[in-house]
Amino acid sequence: MVAAAGSRPFEQQSGDNPFALRAMAEGGKDQGATLACCVCGPRMTSRPYRRIDGFVYRRCKGCGLVFLATDQNVAAAFYRDTTKGDSPRLAQDKAGRHSIEYWSVPRMFMKHRQVFERFFADRLDRLCQAGYSGGPLLDIGCGYGFFVKFLVDRGLPAAGIDTAAEQVAWARERWGLDLAVSAVEDFVPAAKQEAIVMADVLEHVWDPVAVLRQVRQMLVPEGVLAVQVPNVLRGLVPPGHSWGVPHHLWQFSRRTLGRVLAEAGFRVESWSTGVLGVIGMYERGGPSRRERLYMWLARRLKIGNRLLVLCRPKKTVPATSALPRRGRKARDGTD
Ligand SMILES: [Zn+2]
């Protein structure tokens, strides 16, 4: 899926070349606001975590969240790059083989629609298990609208937003979907949503906590939020993990994503992992035995390279209650 943009246009900060970022990430500290842990704030110290392709990730000493040492919001450059995705070269390029789903291009979708729809059905199942009952659903970072199309075909009132104007125009023209060109930060839905999906979005935004707090306001009180991000297993990295430098500002694990969600007012209901790169496997003639084993293990042992978390807004304490938590519990028997 194509992600929704952060609020600060890349062009205004570093010209047109996203790879100028590399030099800035390596040597360019103190050139403006530097990315800091979105849970603990800029005063919390961090230590180097990994160096990937010249970029440095740091790990917060307070909560363990891993973030890119950068002062650049690269989201806008990422969207521009997505327009390059629909090229035969990308599908053949070894370096791009894990990116095939990542770019979610129409040619790949049409060719492997059944595979895509199997994953979409799984995602919808999980949403329903978390309480979604068929009300308004918003896909933030909908890209070409493949998931929205899947839902609409099943009679569900689904809509989407994305900052990628070309992709949104394609989906509107072809399928007549209810999609809007907008960054999540700028979007106000006409009605509260029963479910919101953010697949491969949160790792791109400058302030995930602020974005999630805004998303919380878009949901009904009993709504469901599904967040999918690339998965790191604490210090370990699952096969096929896409670091996504310089576009992935954050590297989440289940634990650190849980902290981010909690900080934004969400309660995690369930989580699972899957595998990114499956379409690439089908492009190469279908998953090998080894790849099938990995996909099975990813589901059973939750060690896949994609993390899916289902959560709901936390209930706020009634303003009238001034009693301490334990006192309330003793009185009315609730937690
Ligand atoms: Zn932190």
Boltz pocket constraint, residues with backbone or C-beta under 6 A from the ligand:
constraints:
  - pocket:
      binder: B
      contacts: [[A, 37], [A, 38], [A, 39], [A, 40], [A, 41], [A, 44], [A, 60], [A, 61], [A, 62], [A, 63], [A, 64], [A, 65]]
      max_distance: 6.0
